[in-house]
Amino acid sequence: MKAAFKKLDGLILPLVGIVCILLLWALASATVAKNLPSPLKTWEMSRLYVLQPFAKRGELDQGILRFTWYSLILVAKGYTLGLLLGTPLGLLLGVSALCSRAFDPLIQILRPVSPLAWLPLGLVLFQKSEPAAVFTIAICSMWPTVLNTAQGVRAIPQDYINVGRVLNLSRWKMLTKILLPATLPYMFTGFRLSLGIAWLVIVAAEMLTGTPGVGGFLWQEYNSLIYEHIILCILTIGLVGYVLDRLMSLVQLRFQAA
């Protein structure tokens, strides 16, 4: 019975929250912010993009899910590159105190740099918008993976390491049998944070380069003063970010259960 009530609360309470937000949004558009479209007007202006989500009428006139797909492809490329760089770097920093002392100041300097600063450098290096965007996503998203992986290695009990040494395990077996399994929860925390940052960065990258995607569509509609489509893009960005985080959470639970 309690479980049924919990499930019911899990459905009703979010709906109540959504209704409250819609009411506040409608009230604000009618009183305080006259330029803010109401929920009804936003739906009327955006329903073509929602009801025909994969339609392609032009370069920057496509269904919202087609724009999302373009953005997700770039995110997947940059995020994968970020993990390939960040995971071994985090393991190295966690294992070697010398490397940690040598590179930690550099990481702390580079970590807070905005994607708006990295993207122009990527354009200078690669001369094309797509590789520049992938470079920017990778650089910006890798730091949570680096830091959490390093923290996970440092948190491994010394007894685990001692057992590996007593058993005379090779470096590869120490890595695969002790370091990686013990560090996995920390790594997945970093992976989730990195994925969220990657999704944030793609919007900024597309806005600056004007490439097709959610960010590029948002910037075009802002320049055209179509505020309803800006809200559509914001909602899409939020929903896709939520879905990506839930999917990563399920992957994490699956790996931990295994």
N, C-alpha and C positions, 0 to 999 in steps of 0.2 A: 504493500500500500504506500509506504513512504517512498519507495523507488518510483512509483507511478506519479506521485505528487512532485517529486524532483524533476522528472521528465516534463511534466506539465509546466512547472515553473520555468524550466529551460526554454520553453516555447513562448509562454505568455509574457514573461518579464521582458525579453528582448522586443516583442511586439509592442508592449506598452512604451518602452523607450523610444522605438521608432516613431510611434504615433505622437509622442510628446515633441520630438524633434521636428516632425512635419508641421505640427501646430505652431511651434515657435518660429519656424521658417516662414510659414504663411503670414503670421502676425508681423514679423519683421519686414517682409516684402510689402505689406499693406500700410505700414506706419513709418518705421525708422528709415529703412533702406529702400527708397523708391526704385533704384536701378536693379535691385535684386529680384529676379524673376520668382514668381510663386511656384510651389510644387506642381500645380496643375499646368501652368504655362510651360514649365520646364519639360513636363511629359509631352505636351502637345508638340513642342518644337523638336523633341529628341526621339519621339517614338519610331520614326523611320529608321534611325540608326540602331535602335534596340530590336524592333520587330524584323528588320532585315540585317542581322548582325554581320553577315559575311558578304554583303553586296559590295560591288566595286563600281562606282560611277565615275571616279576620277582619282588622280594621285592622292589628294587629300580630301576626298569625298567618298568614304567607304564606311561599311558597317563597323560598329564599335568593337566587335569581337575580332574582326580582321585587323583593325589597328592594334588591338591587344596582342594578337598573335605575332605581329611584326616586332612589337616591343619585347615579348617573351623570348623570341629567338635571340635577340641581342643580349638580353639578360642571361640567358642560358650560356652563351659563349663567354661573356665576361665573368660570370659567376664561376663557371668551371675553371677558367684560367686563374681566377683568384684563389680557388681551393687548391689547385695544383701548385701554386706558389706559396700560399699561406700555410698549408698543413706541414710540409717538410721543414719550412722555416721555423714554425712553432715548435716542432719536435727538436730541432737543433738548439734553439734557445733554451728549451726546457732541460735538455741533457747537459749542455755545456754552459757552465757559469761564466766562462771566459767569453764565449760568443754573446751571451746575454749582456754582459757589461759593455761589450764593444758596440753592439747594435741597438741596444735599448734606447739610448738618446736619439739616434736617428729615427727610430720608429715613432717615438713620442713627438718628434718634429713633423714627420710626414703624415701621421695619422689624422690630425685635425684639418688638413688642407682640404678645401672645398672642391667638389667636382667641377665647379665653375672655373677653378684655376687649373685643374688637370686637363680639361678638355682642349683648351687652346694649345697646350704642349703636345697633346696627342695629334692634333691637326697639323702641327709643325712637323712632327716626326713621321706621320704616315700619309699626309696629304689627302686623305679620304675620310669621310665622316664615319663610316661603319667601323673600320679598325680603330679610329680614334675613340669612338664610343666604347668599344670592347676594352681597350686599354684603360679608359677612365673607370669603367665599372670594376675591372679587376683590381686596380690600384686602390680604389675607395672601399671596396667590399672585403678585401683580404685581411684587414687588421683585426677584426674580432676573432677570426679563425686563428691568426698568429698568436694573439694574446691568450685566448682560452686554451689552445693546445699546449702552449708553454706552461700555463698554470696547472693544467692537468698532469703533465709530466712531473712537475715539481711536487705535486700532491701525492704521488705514488709512495706508499710506505716503504721505508728502507728495507724492511724485511723481505719484500718481494724481490728487490734487487739482489739481496744477499742470497736468497734461494736460487736465483738464476746463476749467480757466480759459483755457488756450491755445486750445482748440477753441471757446471762448465758449459753453459749454453753459448752457442755462437751469437754474434751480434744480430744476425737476422732473426734467430729464434727469440732472443731477448726483446726485439722489436715487436714481433708478431704474437708472441705468447704472453708477454708481460706489459710492455709499454702501451701498445695500441688498445688492448682490451681495458686496461685500467684508465686510460685517458679518454676513451670513447664518449662518456657522458659530457665531459668538458668540450670535446671537439664538436659534438652536435649542438651544444649551446652556441658555440662560435659560428657553426654553419647556419643556424637559424638567424642569428644577428646579421651575418654577412648577406644572407638572401634578402632580408628586409632592406639593407642599405643598397644592394644591387638594384632592387626595384625602384627605390627612390632616385638613384643616380640616372637611370635610363630616361626618366621624365625630363630631368634637367638637360641631359645630352641631346634628346630629340628637340627640345625647345630651342636650344642654341643652334643646332644644325639644320632644323627644318625638315628632317627626314620623316617619312610616314611612320606613324605610331601614335600612341595615346598622347605623348608629350607634344609631338609635332602638330597633331590635330588641335590640342588645347591652345597652343600658341597662335595657330592660324585663326581660330575662332575668337581669341582675344583681340587680335588685330582687326577682325571683322566686326567686333562689338556684339557678337552673338553670345550673350552671357549664359543662356540656357545650356549651350553645348559645353561651356566651361564647367558648369555644375555636373553635367553628365560625365565629363572626363574625371573630375574629382571623385565622384562616386565609384566610377570604374576602377580608378587607381586604388581606392580604399578596399573595395571588394576583392580585387585580384591579390592585393597584398595580404589580406586576411586568409584567402584560400591557400596561397603559397605557404604561409606560416602553419596552417593546419596540416597541410600535406607533409611538410618537413617534420612536424610533431609526430605524425603517424609513422613516418620512416624511422624516426628516433626510437619510438616505442617498439617497433618491429625488430630493430637491431639489438636493443637492450634485452628483449625477450629471448632472442636467439642466443 
